[in-house]
Amino acid sequence: MRIKKTMIFSLMALALILSACAPAATPNNTMPMNNDNSNMTNGIPTPGSMTADNPGAAHMMEPITAPNVQPATETTGGQPLAYREEDGVKVFELTTKAVQWPILDGVTVTAYTYNGTVPGPMIRVTEGDQVRIIVKNELPDPTTIHWHGVEVPNAMDGVPGVTQDPIQPGETFTYEFIAKPAGTFMYHSHFEGDVQVGAGLYAPFIIDPKEPEANPPVIDKVLMLSEVRMTDGETYAAMPMGGMEPNYFTINGKSFPATETITVKKGDLVRLRLIAIGQFIHPMHLHGMPFKIVATDGHPVPEAAQLTKDTISVAPGERYDIEFVATETGQWMLHCHILHHTTNDNVEPGGLMLMINVVE
């Protein structure tokens, strides 16, 4: 009898505890009054709509803008950047500025750029070179540059508030370091990176080995993968969040069919340096020919460990060097196998797609 009473009291106590912890019910199954959906469309936030209630989100929810933005004077990004030599130092100059950048015939976005192109110019040097990069900021916002994967002194790492003060509009900052190790790297903004990188502040940085390769590829191309969002004629940095997903996808700042066609001869060894700089993963698939992964994040893969594949997922920040021999003539497609990423504003074909044209 005593055991039964104890069990009854225990059950009553448990019921009281659960009742106290349960959330208060709202009448008629409606949401609590503090869940304001006025900035939502079918439960999805609309670009720019959340900034009134959350000022801290303004930098990522508002359109990319700048005063007096002019059309780009160049239309191809990622081209080698010229330099001058001063006492054995290779000196490069970069200017950050906003331009109107064409990603497709009839589609132009507002972009933050290095020297007016997306991607910015390629810095290509040799392992062991002393490098000096002078950066002038002509954006309306502060910025910094991070040398992604390059082994630099801490003071040159480009992290605002940690290794340097942000470069204010109108100011100049000089980075200097020894280029190492050899491999595929990149440089990009590290100030409000979720906006500035998506807006176009990224570029390749290639460090060639001090000892030249014995059998270099005939074709050596850098392909930087990114995304952007355009809504009602305004440009937004694409985000992995509701209402801010990308609707255009780019290879070297262009969407198919404006992407480059790579023409090679049958029998050529081809190297593609895949760099994911956006905020989305892209499984890149090559038609017709398998490839080998010869380097990851700038570091060579020993031949015995090189995988042979036809699809490789490139996550944000990753770099993969892949090589293949062009064995079959014809036009072969390279594309992202998240197939929505091969559309332009939801229309196929487009986006992350280019053609490799193998000729005799």
ZIBELTA-V414211 format. One record per pair of residues at least 6 apart in sequence whose ideal C-beta (glycine too) atoms are under 8 Angstrom apart, sorted by the first residue. I is the first residue (numbers start at 1). J is the second residue. D is the distance in Angstrom with one decimal. If there is no record, write none. Layout:
[[I	J	D] [I	J	D]]
This chain:
[[26	32	5.5] [31	37	7.6] [36	53	7.3] [37	43	7.1] [39	45	5.9] [39	46	6.6] [39	49	3.9] [39	50	5.5] [39	52	7.5] [39	53	6.9] [40	46	7.3] [40	49	7.8] [41	243	7.4] [43	242	7.8] [44	242	4.4] [44	243	4.7] [45	61	7.8] [45	241	7.6] [45	242	5.7] [45	243	4.1] [45	244	7.6] [46	243	5.4] [47	61	6.1] [47	62	7.8] [47	63	7.4] [47	229	7.2] [47	231	5.6] [47	234	7.7] [47	236	5.2] [47	243	6.1] [47	244	6.1] [48	61	5.4] [48	62	5.3] [48	63	6.6] [49	61	7.2] [49	243	7.8] [50	57	5.2] [50	61	5.2] [51	57	5.9] [51	58	4.2] [51	61	5.3] [51	62	6.2] [59	192	5.2] [59	194	7.8] [59	195	5.5] [60	192	7.8] [60	194	5.4] [60	195	5.5] [60	237	6.5] [60	239	6.0] [60	244	7.5] [61	236	7.9] [61	244	7.2] [62	236	7.9] [63	110	7.5] [63	234	4.0] [63	235	6.1] [63	236	5.9] [64	98	7.7] [64	109	7.6] [64	110	4.7] [64	111	7.3] [64	112	6.9] [64	195	7.3] [64	199	4.9] [64	234	7.9] [64	235	4.5] [64	236	6.6] [64	237	6.5] [65	98	8.0] [65	110	6.6] [65	140	7.9] [66	97	8.0] [66	98	3.5] [66	110	7.1] [66	112	7.7] [66	139	6.6] [66	140	5.1] [67	140	6.6] [69	98	4.8] [69	99	6.4] [69	100	5.8] [69	110	5.9] [70	99	6.2] [70	100	6.8] [71	99	6.8] [71	100	4.6] [71	108	7.6] [72	99	4.3] [72	100	6.2] [72	101	5.2] [72	102	7.1] [72	111	7.8] [72	113	7.6] [72	116	5.5] [72	117	6.7] [73	116	6.1] [74	116	5.9] [74	117	5.1] [75	102	6.2] [76	117	7.0] [76	252	7.9] [77	117	3.9] [77	118	4.7] [77	119	4.4] [77	120	6.8] [77	121	7.8] [77	203	7.7] [77	252	5.6] [77	253	4.3] [78	117	7.4] [78	119	4.5] [78	120	7.6] [78	121	7.1] [78	122	5.2] [78	203	6.7] [78	204	5.8] [78	222	6.0] [78	224	6.7] [78	252	5.2] [78	253	7.6] [79	117	7.2] [79	121	5.7] [79	122	6.4] [80	121	6.8] [80	122	5.1] [80	124	5.6] [81	92	5.5] [81	94	7.8] [81	115	7.3] [81	121	3.7] [81	122	6.3] [81	123	5.4] [81	124	7.8] [83	90	4.7] [83	91	5.8] [83	92	4.8] [84	90	7.9] [84	91	5.1] [85	91	7.1] [86	132	7.6] [88	130	6.3] [89	130	4.6] [89	131	7.2] [89	132	5.1] [89	176	7.6] [90	125	6.0] [90	129	5.5] [90	130	6.8] [90	131	5.3] [90	132	7.0] [91	132	4.8] [91	133	7.9] [91	134	6.9] [92	123	5.9] [92	131	7.1] [92	132	7.2] [92	133	4.8] [92	134	7.3] [93	133	7.6] [93	134	5.0] [93	136	7.5] [94	114	5.0] [94	115	6.0] [94	120	7.0] [94	121	7.6] [94	133	6.1] [94	134	7.2] [94	135	4.9] [94	136	7.3] [94	145	7.6] [95	114	7.3] [95	115	5.8] [95	116	7.9] [95	135	7.7] [95	136	4.7] [95	137	8.0] [95	138	5.7] [96	112	6.7] [96	113	7.0] [96	114	6.1] [96	135	7.0] [96	136	7.3] [96	137	5.1] [96	138	6.0] [96	139	5.0] [96	143	5.6] [96	201	6.6] [97	112	7.8] [97	113	6.1] [97	115	8.0] [97	116	6.3] [97	138	4.3] [97	139	6.6] [98	110	6.3] [98	111	6.8] [98	112	5.6] [98	113	7.1] [98	139	6.3] [98	140	7.6] [99	110	7.9] [99	111	5.8] [99	113	5.5] [99	116	5.2] [100	108	5.0] [100	109	7.5] [100	110	6.3] [100	111	7.5] [101	108	6.5] [101	109	5.5] [101	110	7.6] [101	111	3.9] [101	113	7.0] [101	117	7.7] [101	118	5.2] [101	200	6.7] [101	253	6.6] [102	108	4.9] [102	258	7.6] [103	109	5.8] [103	118	8.0] [103	228	7.1] [103	248	6.1] [103	250	5.7] [103	253	6.4] [103	254	5.7] [103	255	5.0] [103	258	6.7] [104	248	7.4] [104	254	7.0] [104	255	4.7] [104	257	7.9] [104	258	4.8] [104	344	6.2] [104	350	7.5] [105	258	6.4] [107	230	7.1] [107	248	7.0] [107	255	7.3] [107	344	7.3] [109	228	5.6] [109	230	6.2] [109	235	4.4] [109	248	7.7] [110	199	7.6] [110	234	7.8] [110	235	4.3] [111	118	5.1] [111	199	5.9] [111	200	3.7] [111	235	7.4] [111	253	7.9] [112	139	6.0] [112	189	7.6] [112	196	5.6] [112	199	4.0] [112	200	4.9] [112	201	5.0] [113	120	6.1] [113	200	5.1] [113	201	7.0] [114	120	2.8] [114	121	6.4] [114	201	6.5] [114	203	5.5] [115	121	5.3] [117	253	7.1] [118	200	4.1] [118	202	7.9] [118	250	7.7] [118	252	7.9] [118	253	3.5] [119	200	7.6] [119	202	5.5] [119	203	4.5] [119	204	6.4] [119	224	5.0] [119	252	6.1] [119	253	5.9] [119	277	7.8] [120	187	7.6] [120	200	7.8] [120	201	7.2] [120	202	6.7] [120	203	3.2] [121	203	6.1] [122	203	6.5] [122	204	4.6] [122	205	7.4] [122	206	6.4] [122	222	6.7] [123	131	7.6] [123	133	7.3] [123	187	7.0] [123	203	7.2] [123	204	7.5] [123	205	4.9] [123	206	7.4] [124	205	7.8] [124	206	4.5] [124	207	7.9] [124	208	6.9] [125	131	5.8] [125	179	4.6] [125	206	7.7] [125	207	5.9] [125	208	7.3] [126	179	7.0] [126	207	7.1] [126	208	5.0] [126	209	7.7] [126	210	6.2] [127	179	6.1] [127	180	5.7] [127	181	6.5] [127	182	4.4] [127	207	5.4] [127	208	6.7] [127	209	5.6] [127	210	4.5] [128	178	6.5] [128	179	6.7] [128	180	6.7] [128	210	5.5] [129	178	7.1] [129	179	4.6] [130	176	7.4] [130	177	7.9] [130	178	5.8] [130	179	7.8] [131	176	6.8] [131	177	6.0] [131	178	7.2] [131	179	5.2] [132	174	6.3] [132	175	7.2] [132	176	4.6] [133	145	7.4] [133	174	7.1] [133	175	4.6] [133	176	7.5] [134	172	6.4] [134	173	7.9] [134	174	5.1] [135	145	6.0] [135	167	6.3] [135	172	6.6] [135	173	5.2] [135	174	7.3] [135	175	6.9] [136	171	7.7] [136	172	4.8] [137	143	5.5] [137	167	4.5] [137	168	6.7] [137	169	5.7] [137	170	6.8] [137	171	5.7] [137	172	7.4] [137	173	7.8] [138	169	7.2] [138	170	7.5] [139	169	6.2] [140	169	5.9] [141	169	6.9] [141	191	7.4] [141	192	7.0] [141	196	7.4] [142	160	7.2] [142	166	3.5] [142	167	6.1] [142	168	5.3] [142	169	7.0] [142	191	5.5] [143	166	6.6] [143	167	5.5] [143	189	5.2] [143	191	4.8] [143	196	6.2] [143	201	6.9] [144	158	4.4] [144	159	7.1] [144	160	5.0] [144	164	6.2] [144	166	5.8] [144	167	6.1] [144	173	7.7] [144	189	6.6] [144	190	4.9] [144	191	4.9] [145	158	4.8] [145	175	6.5] [145	187	5.4] [145	188	7.2] [145	189	6.7] [145	190	7.1] [146	157	6.5] [146	158	3.9] [146	159	6.9] [146	187	6.8] [146	188	6.0] [146	189	7.4] [146	190	4.0] [147	156	7.0] [147	157	7.4] [147	158	6.7] [147	175	7.4] [147	177	7.3] [147	185	6.9] [147	187	5.3] [147	205	6.5] [148	185	5.8] [148	186	4.8] [148	187	6.4] [148	188	6.1] [148	205	7.6] [148	317	6.9] [149	183	7.1] [149	185	4.2] [149	186	7.3] [149	297	6.0] [149	298	5.0] [149	319	7.2] [150	177	7.2] [150	179	7.1] [150	180	7.4] [150	185	5.1] [150	187	7.9] [150	205	6.4] [150	207	7.3] [151	180	5.2] [151	181	6.5] [152	175	7.7] [152	177	4.2] [153	177	6.0] [154	163	5.7] [155	163	5.6] [155	164	6.9] [156	163	7.4] [156	175	5.1] [156	176	6.8] [156	177	5.0] [157	163	4.5] [158	164	6.7] [158	175	7.4] [158	190	4.8] [159	190	5.6] [160	166	4.4] [160	190	6.5] [160	191	5.0] [164	173	7.1] [166	191	5.3] [167	173	4.6] [179	207	4.9] [180	207	6.9] [181	207	6.8] [181	298	6.9] [181	299	7.5] [182	207	4.9] [182	208	6.2] [182	209	4.0] [182	210	7.2] [182	298	7.7] [183	206	7.9] [183	207	5.9] [183	295	6.3] [183	297	7.7] [183	298	2.7] [183	299	6.1] [183	300	7.6] [183	319	7.9] [184	204	7.4] [184	206	6.2] [184	222	7.3] [184	273	4.5] [184	275	6.9] [184	295	6.4] [184	297	8.0] [184	298	5.0] [184	319	4.6] [184	321	5.7] [185	204	7.6] [185	205	4.3] [185	206	7.1] [185	207	6.6] [185	298	5.4] [185	319	7.2] [186	202	6.2] [186	203	6.5] [186	204	5.5] [186	205	5.4] [186	224	7.3] [186	275	5.6] [186	277	6.5] [186	319	7.3] [187	202	7.3] [187	203	5.6] [187	205	5.1] [188	197	5.1] [188	201	5.9] [188	202	4.1] [188	203	7.3] [188	277	6.4] [189	196	3.8] [189	197	5.4] [189	201	3.9] [189	202	7.5] [194	237	6.4] [194	239	6.6] [194	279	7.2] [195	237	4.5] [196	237	7.7] [197	237	7.7] [197	277	6.4] [197	278	7.8] [198	226	7.1] [198	227	7.2] [198	228	6.7] [198	237	3.2] [198	238	5.6] [198	239	7.7] [198	278	6.5] [198	279	6.8] [199	228	8.0] [199	235	7.5] [199	237	5.2] [200	253	7.2] [202	224	6.5] [202	226	7.1] [202	277	4.5] [203	224	7.9] [204	222	4.5] [204	224	6.5] [204	273	7.4] [204	275	6.6] [206	222	7.1] [206	273	7.6] [207	298	7.8] [215	269	7.4] [217	268	7.6] [217	269	4.4] [217	270	5.9] [217	271	4.0] [217	323	6.3] [218	264	6.9] [218	265	7.4] [218	268	4.1] [218	269	5.7] [218	270	7.0] [219	262	6.6] [219	264	5.2] [219	268	6.0] [219	269	7.7] [219	270	4.5] [219	271	6.8] [220	271	4.7] [220	273	7.4] [221	260	8.0] [221	262	6.0] [221	270	7.8] [221	271	7.2] [221	272	5.4] [221	273	6.8] [222	252	7.5] [222	273	4.6] [222	275	6.6] [223	251	5.4] [223	252	6.2] [223	272	5.8] [223	273	6.8] [223	274	5.5] [223	275	6.9] [223	354	7.7] [224	251	7.1] [224	252	5.5] [224	253	7.7] [224	275	4.7] [224	276	8.0] [224	277	5.4] [225	249	7.7] [225	250	7.4] [225	251	6.1] [225	274	6.9] [225	275	6.8] [225	276	4.8] [225	277	6.7] [225	278	6.4] [225	282	5.0] [225	284	7.6] [225	314	6.3] [225	336	7.6] [225	352	6.2] [226	249	7.6] [226	250	5.1] [226	253	7.6] [226	276	7.9] [226	277	5.1] [226	278	4.0] [227	238	4.2] [227	246	3.4] [227	248	6.9] [227	249	5.1] [227	250	6.9] [227	278	4.5] [227	279	7.1] [227	280	5.8] [227	341	7.9] [228	235	6.5] [228	236	7.4] [228	237	7.3] [228	238	5.6] [228	246	5.9] [228	248	5.0] [228	250	6.7] [229	235	7.3] [229	236	4.2] [229	237	7.3] [229	238	4.6] [229	244	6.3] [229	245	6.9] [229	246	5.1] [229	247	5.6] [229	248	7.3] [230	236	7.3] [230	247	6.4] [230	248	6.3] [230	345	7.2] [231	247	7.8] [236	244	6.5] [238	244	6.4] [238	245	6.5] [238	246	3.5] [238	278	6.7] [238	279	6.5] [238	280	7.5] [239	245	7.4] [239	279	6.5] [240	279	5.3] [240	280	6.5] [246	278	7.5] [246	280	7.0] [247	343	7.9] [247	344	7.8] [247	345	4.8] [247	346	6.6] [248	255	5.4] [248	344	6.0] [248	345	6.6] [248	350	7.7] [248	351	6.8] [249	255	6.3] [249	336	7.0] [249	341	4.7] [249	342	7.5] [249	343	7.7] [249	350	7.6] [249	351	3.5] [249	352	4.6] [250	351	7.6] [250	352	7.5] [251	259	4.9] [251	260	7.6] [251	352	5.9] [251	353	7.7] [251	354	5.8] [252	259	7.2] [252	260	6.7] [254	260	7.2] [255	344	5.4] [255	350	5.3] [255	351	5.4] [256	335	8.0] [256	342	7.1] [256	344	7.6] [256	349	6.0] [256	350	5.1] [256	351	6.0] [256	352	7.4] [256	353	3.9] [256	354	6.4] [257	349	7.5] [257	350	7.5] [259	353	6.5] [259	354	4.1] [260	354	6.0] [261	354	6.6] [261	355	4.8] [261	356	7.7] [261	357	5.6] [262	270	7.6] [262	354	6.8] [262	355	7.4] [262	356	4.9] [262	357	6.9] [263	357	4.5] [263	359	6.4] [264	270	5.5] [264	326	4.7] [264	356	6.6] [264	357	7.2] [264	358	5.7] [264	359	7.5] [265	326	6.9] [265	358	7.4] [265	359	6.0] [265	360	7.2] [266	326	5.7] [266	327	7.1] [266	328	7.5] [266	329	5.5] [266	358	5.7] [266	359	6.9] [266	360	5.7] [267	325	6.7] [267	326	6.6] [267	327	7.6] [268	325	7.2] [268	326	4.9] [269	323	6.3] [269	324	7.7] [269	325	5.7] [270	323	6.6] [270	324	5.7] [270	325	7.5] [270	326	5.9] [270	356	7.5] [271	294	7.4] [271	321	6.0] [271	322	7.2] [271	323	4.9] [272	291	7.8] [272	321	7.4] [272	322	5.3] [272	323	7.8] [272	334	7.6] [273	319	6.6] [273	320	7.7] [273	321	5.2] [274	284	6.0] [274	312	7.2] [274	314	5.0] [274	319	6.7] [274	320	4.7] [274	321	7.7] [274	322	6.6] [275	314	7.6] [275	318	7.7] [275	319	4.9] [276	282	5.9] [276	314	4.2] [276	315	6.0] [276	316	5.3] [276	317	6.7] [276	318	5.4] [276	319	7.9] [277	316	7.2] [277	317	7.7] [278	316	6.3] [279	316	5.7] [280	316	7.1] [280	338	7.9] [280	341	7.5] [281	313	5.7] [281	314	7.0] [281	315	4.9] [281	316	7.1] [281	338	7.7] [282	313	7.2] [282	314	5.2] [282	336	4.5] [282	338	6.7] [282	341	6.3] [282	352	6.0] [283	311	5.4] [283	312	6.9] [283	313	4.3] [283	314	7.6] [283	336	6.4] [283	337	4.5] [283	338	6.4] [284	311	6.9] [284	312	5.7] [284	313	7.7] [284	314	6.0] [284	334	6.4] [284	335	7.2] [284	336	5.9] [284	337	7.4] [284	352	7.5] [285	310	6.2] [285	311	4.3] [285	334	7.2] [285	335	6.1] [285	336	7.5] [285	337	4.5] [286	310	5.5] [286	311	7.7] [286	322	7.9] [286	324	7.1] [286	332	7.0] [286	333	7.9] [286	334	5.1] [286	356	7.6] [287	310	8.0] [287	332	4.6] [287	333	4.7] [287	334	7.3] [288	328	5.5] [288	330	7.1] [288	332	4.1] [289	310	7.7] [289	324	4.9] [289	325	7.3] [289	326	6.8] [289	327	5.9] [289	328	6.7] [289	332	6.7] [290	308	5.2] [290	309	6.7] [290	310	5.3] [290	324	6.6] [291	308	7.3] [291	309	6.4] [291	310	6.9] [291	312	8.0] [291	322	4.3] [291	323	6.1] [291	324	4.0] [292	306	4.6] [292	307	7.0] [292	308	5.5] [292	309	7.9] [292	322	6.7] [292	323	5.4] [292	324	7.1] [293	301	5.8] [293	306	5.8] [293	307	5.1] [293	309	6.8] [293	312	6.7] [293	320	5.9] [293	321	7.4] [293	322	5.8] [294	300	6.7] [294	301	5.8] [294	306	6.0] [294	321	5.0] [294	322	6.9] [294	323	5.1] [295	301	5.9] [295	319	7.7] [295	320	7.2] [295	321	3.7] [296	318	7.5] [296	319	7.2] [296	320	5.8] [296	321	7.8] [297	318	6.3] [297	319	5.3] [298	319	6.0] [311	337	6.0] [312	320	5.7] [312	322	6.7] [314	320	5.9] [326	356	7.4] [326	358	4.5] [328	358	6.3] [329	358	4.9] [329	359	6.2] [329	360	6.0] [330	357	7.9] [330	358	6.0] [331	355	5.0] [331	356	7.3] [331	357	5.3] [331	358	7.8] [332	355	7.1] [332	356	4.7] [332	357	7.9] [332	358	6.5] [333	353	6.4] [333	354	7.6] [333	355	6.1] [333	356	7.6] [334	353	7.2] [334	354	5.5] [334	355	7.7] [334	356	6.0] [335	342	5.3] [335	352	5.9] [335	353	4.1] [335	354	7.6] [336	342	6.1] [336	351	7.0] [336	352	3.8] [336	353	7.4] [339	348	7.8] [340	346	7.9] [341	351	5.1] [341	352	4.8] [342	348	6.2] [342	349	5.8] [342	350	6.3] [342	351	4.7] [342	352	6.0] [342	353	5.0] [343	349	7.4] [343	350	5.1] [343	351	5.5] [344	350	3.2] [344	351	6.1]]
